[in-house]
């Protein structure tokens, strides 16, 4: 009898142990990343280059992550609002951001109230680079940027230019150029690039520096005077760069997937691998789509993207101080 009780007790212990092992295994599988949808914050209004490229790629990423990837727009404060939200998020890989030099660098330089740093983010990779344009209405009296600057020199403070916000990338490059050219052009900030573009084609703005042309680029409603990148854009090969026009001013940005600092290594690996798998399967399609969105496909590792931003900060911050752009 005692032996039977002992056998029953031992059998019960084995069953309990097996149950615990099974439960633990199930819990591990349920906790394996990603086990629920992923949110990618775009710190700009809907419809721009950053927003559209993120939405396009999100579908590709989700195919290889096995979970939906949703894009959520959090515009405000020149992109600082969305960046702050992500910097304070739980570093579990479920809240990410499509970053660029705008939220990761420029607003930190130009806005004193920004209280996050580059080190508050884990940079995963960059998938493209882009630039912004100096644009006027199609029937504007300026056929070139030099003509616009010459009139601004004759009428200091009377001509206007618009951007999608104080402290934005467009605001920074505009002020650099005006100071290099020795002219004064009044800045009119808008809440979004869509509002800026509407003001431009409506004749309420002399010149715009939109971060994204959107449908305007092919509409014939605007005239592009210059591109701020180091080279002519694939989408607009006839538009000269500022450097070609004889100005030192130039500025490009990278489209960078980032998360809050402290992402686990396995999470970072899965996010990076999902992008690489997407490119292995859809490479040509992805490149063509990015070009149509005014971007140049350009992959950088997280470390390379960080180096690019740190290098840009090395000359942008002292220049902003020198020009009195910092608040």
Secondary structure, DSSP 8 states (H G I E B T S, - for coil): -HHHHHHHHHHHHHHHHHHHHHHHHHHHHHHSS-SS-EEEEESS-TTSHHHHHHHHHHHHHHHHHTS-EEEEE---GGGHHHHHHHHTS-SSSSEEEEE-HIIIIIHHHH-TT----GGGEEEEEEEEEEE-EEEEETT-S-SSHHHHHHHHHHSTTTSEEEESSTTSHHHHHHHHHHHHHT---EEEE-SSHHHHHHHHHTTS-SEE--S--TTHHHHSSEEEEEE-SSS--STTTTS-BTTTTT-----EEEEEEEEETT--HHHHHHHHHHHHHHHHHHHHHHHHHHHHTT-EEEEEEHHHHHHHHHHHHHHHHHHHHHHT---
